[in-house]
Amino acid sequence: MDIPLSKEEKPFWNSLYELGKGLQHQYEIKAALIVSAHWCTSGTFVNIAPKQTQLYDYYGFPQEYYTVKYQANGAPDIAREVKKLVPSAVETTDWGLDHGAWPMLMHLFPGADIPVFQMSIYYDAKPDYHYELGRQLKALREKGVLIIGSGSIIHNIPLAGQKFRSGDMTPFGWEADYDAWIKTQIEDRNISAIINYATSHKLGKLAAPTPDHFVPILYSLGLMGPTDEVDYFYDSAVSFPAFSERSFMISEKA
């Protein structure tokens, strides 16, 4: 995590900042729903709290990582719409904004002027569950809700840790291959290959040994209509071992 860096020091943060300005200029965003890799549960939960608690759900970092503030309102009325669309979802106020949400939001919407709420990831659910759940949420998108899948398509903490501990921050090399493959599958709308990511490519289990960081992409793809466009607002070469920052937006064709 590079939270203390400014958007000028980290290009990804700057891309979020510019994206946020563009989104607010082009759309009337009533709220943002975030599916974060860092809220994993048994079942699907949705946070209906009117005020969001900022969660520092990590440990072992310098003190400045725990002093960054992002104070946002929730969107309880809109969050309750999730229950209508997904009857199995459980409403709760026992969560807030975790580090899959607020570090991104502080650059995307630095004024904290967009109400936000999170929906959890049912950790043990099969990938097609997440894709179908995304499809069920389309009605929210049509009502002006920005739905964000927040994760890292390539996310292998054990392998990354080996590099970091040795002081070597260079990628292994295979990350670029898998990242390019994922991009092709998105562009070809080969949803089946992405849903079956663990077996559809030889690097699938290496890139995503756990589902938490990968499945947010399935929510985004579930929201995609047949005429929607895909725009990669961050399409830089892989720069960290066992990680990817590839990011895209799905929107109606202009």
C-alpha positions in Angstrom: 0.0 0.0 0.0 1.3 3.4 -1.0 -1.3 5.6 0.8 0.9 8.5 1.8 2.1 9.1 -1.8 0.5 12.0 -3.7 -1.3 11.5 -7.0 1.7 13.1 -8.7 4.0 10.5 -7.2 1.9 7.5 -8.2 0.4 7.5 -11.7 -2.4 5.1 -10.7 -3.7 7.5 -8.1 -3.6 10.3 -10.7 -5.6 8.2 -13.1 -8.3 7.8 -10.4 -8.3 11.5 -9.7 -8.8 12.3 -13.4 -11.4 9.6 -13.8 -13.4 10.9 -10.8 -13.4 14.4 -12.3 -14.7 13.1 -15.6 -17.4 10.9 -14.0 -18.8 13.7 -12.0 -18.8 16.0 -15.0 -20.5 13.5 -17.2 -22.9 11.8 -14.8 -25.2 12.5 -11.8 -23.8 9.9 -9.5 -26.3 9.2 -6.7 -24.1 6.8 -4.8 -21.2 4.3 -5.3 -21.4 0.6 -4.4 -18.0 -1.0 -3.9 -17.3 -4.8 -4.0 -14.0 -4.9 -2.1 -11.6 -7.7 -2.0 -11.1 -7.0 1.7 -14.6 -7.7 2.9 -15.0 -11.5 2.6 -17.9 -13.2 4.4 -19.9 -16.4 4.5 -22.9 -15.2 2.5 -23.4 -11.8 0.8 -23.8 -8.7 3.1 -24.6 -5.1 2.3 -23.7 -2.2 4.5 -26.7 0.1 5.2 -25.0 2.4 7.7 -25.8 6.2 7.2 -22.2 7.1 8.2 -19.2 5.1 7.1 -16.5 4.0 9.5 -13.0 4.1 8.0 -11.3 0.8 8.6 -7.6 0.5 8.9 -7.8 -3.3 8.3 -4.0 -3.9 7.9 -1.1 -4.1 10.3 2.6 -3.5 10.5 2.8 -0.3 8.5 4.3 3.0 9.5 2.2 5.3 11.7 1.3 7.7 8.8 -0.7 4.9 7.2 -3.1 5.1 10.2 -3.6 8.9 10.2 -5.1 9.3 6.7 -8.7 10.3 6.9 -11.6 9.8 4.5 -15.0 10.6 6.0 -17.9 9.6 3.7 -21.6 9.2 4.2 -23.3 6.0 3.5 -26.4 5.6 1.3 -28.8 3.5 3.4 -31.9 4.0 1.1 -30.0 2.9 -2.0 -28.2 0.1 -0.1 -31.5 -1.3 0.9 -32.3 -1.6 -2.8 -29.7 -4.4 -3.0 -31.9 -6.6 -0.8 -34.8 -6.2 -3.2 -32.6 -7.2 -6.1 -30.7 -9.9 -4.2 -33.1 -11.4 -1.6 -30.3 -13.6 -0.1 -28.3 -10.5 0.8 -28.0 -9.7 4.5 -28.2 -6.0 5.6 -25.7 -4.9 8.3 -24.1 -1.9 9.9 -21.1 -3.9 11.2 -18.7 -2.8 8.5 -17.5 0.5 6.9 -14.9 1.4 4.2 -11.9 -1.0 4.2 -8.6 -0.6 2.5 -10.1 -1.9 -0.7 -12.3 1.1 -0.7 -11.2 4.3 0.9 -7.6 4.5 -0.5 -9.2 4.4 -3.9 -12.0 6.8 -3.0 -9.8 9.4 -1.6 -8.4 10.0 -5.0 -11.5 9.2 -7.1 -13.7 11.5 -5.0 -11.4 13.5 -2.8 -14.2 15.7 -1.5 -16.0 12.6 -0.1 -19.1 14.1 -1.6 -20.4 10.9 -3.1 -22.3 8.6 -0.7 -20.7 5.1 -0.7 -21.4 1.7 0.7 -19.9 -1.8 0.4 -21.2 -5.2 -0.5 -19.2 -8.2 0.7 -17.7 -11.1 -1.3 -19.1 -14.5 -0.5 -15.7 -16.1 -0.2 -16.7 -19.7 -0.8 -19.1 -19.1 -3.6 -18.2 -20.3 -7.1 -17.2 -17.7 -9.7 -20.4 -17.8 -11.6 -22.3 -16.8 -8.4 -20.4 -13.5 -8.5 -21.0 -12.9 -12.2 -24.8 -13.6 -11.8 -24.9 -11.3 -8.8 -23.4 -8.6 -10.9 -26.1 -9.2 -13.5 -28.8 -8.8 -10.7 -27.4 -5.4 -9.8 -27.9 -3.8 -13.2 -31.0 -2.1 -12.0 -28.9 0.0 -9.6 -26.6 1.1 -12.4 -29.6 2.3 -14.4 -30.6 4.4 -11.3 -27.3 6.4 -11.2 -25.3 4.1 -8.9 -21.6 3.7 -9.7 -20.7 0.1 -9.1 -17.0 -0.6 -8.5 -15.2 -3.9 -8.3 -12.1 -3.3 -6.3 -9.4 -5.9 -6.3 -6.2 -6.8 -8.2 -6.6 -9.3 -11.1 -3.1 -10.6 -10.3 -2.6 -10.9 -6.5 -0.2 -13.5 -5.1 0.9 -12.3 -1.7 3.3 -15.2 -0.9 5.2 -14.7 -4.1 5.3 -10.9 -3.8 6.5 -11.3 -0.2 9.5 -13.3 -1.3 10.6 -10.6 -3.6 9.9 -7.7 -1.2 11.8 -9.4 1.6 14.8 -9.7 -0.6 14.6 -6.1 -1.7 13.8 -7.0 -5.3 10.8 -5.1 -6.6 11.0 -6.4 -10.2 8.2 -8.5 -11.7 8.8 -12.2 -12.2 7.9 -11.9 -15.9 4.8 -14.1 -16.1 2.6 -11.2 -14.8 2.7 -9.5 -18.2 1.6 -12.6 -20.0 -1.4 -13.2 -17.8 -2.3 -9.5 -17.8 -2.3 -9.5 -21.6 -4.4 -12.6 -21.7 -7.0 -11.1 -19.4 -7.1 -8.0 -21.5 -7.8 -10.0 -24.6 -10.6 -12.0 -22.9 -12.3 -8.8 -21.7 -12.1 -7.3 -25.2 -13.4 -10.5 -26.8 -16.1 -10.7 -24.2 -15.0 -14.2 -23.4 -16.8 -14.3 -20.1 -16.7 -18.0 -19.7 -12.8 -18.0 -19.8 -12.8 -15.3 -17.1 -15.3 -17.0 -14.9 -13.3 -20.2 -15.2 -10.0 -18.3 -14.6 -8.5 -21.0 -12.4 -8.4 -23.5 -15.3 -8.8 -21.5 -18.5 -5.2 -20.4 -18.4 -2.1 -22.2 -17.2 -1.2 -19.1 -15.0 -4.6 -18.7 -13.5 -3.9 -20.3 -10.1 -0.6 -18.6 -9.9 -2.0 -15.2 -10.6 -5.0 -15.6 -8.3 -4.4 -18.3 -5.7 -7.4 -17.0 -3.7 -10.6 -15.6 -5.1 -10.9 -12.4 -3.1 -9.0 -10.1 -5.4 -10.0 -11.7 -8.7 -13.8 -12.0 -8.4 -14.6 -8.3 -8.2 -14.0 -8.3 -12.0 -16.9 -10.7 -12.4 -19.3 -8.2 -10.8 -18.2 -5.6 -13.3 -18.5 -7.9 -16.2 -22.0 -9.0 -15.0 -23.1 -5.4 -15.3 -21.9 -5.1 -18.9 -24.6 -4.8 -21.6 -24.1 -6.0 -25.3 -23.5 -2.5 -26.6 -21.4 -1.1 -23.7 -17.8 0.0 -24.2 -14.8 -0.9 -22.2 -12.2 1.8 -21.5 -8.9 1.0 -19.7 -8.3 4.1 -17.6 -5.1 2.5 -16.3 -3.3 0.3 -18.8 0.3 0.5 -17.7 2.9 -2.3 -17.9 3.1 -4.5 -14.8 5.6 -2.9 -12.4 5.4 -4.9 -9.2 5.9 -8.7 -8.7 2.8 -10.8 -8.6 0.5 -7.8 -8.8 -1.5 -6.0 -11.5 -3.1 -2.5 -11.5 -5.1 -3.0 -14.8 -8.3 -1.0 -14.4 -11.2 -0.5 -16.7 -14.6 1.2 -16.9 -17.7 -0.1 -18.5 -20.1 2.5 -19.9 -22.8 3.0 -22.5 -21.5 3.7 -26.0 -21.3 7.5 -26.6 
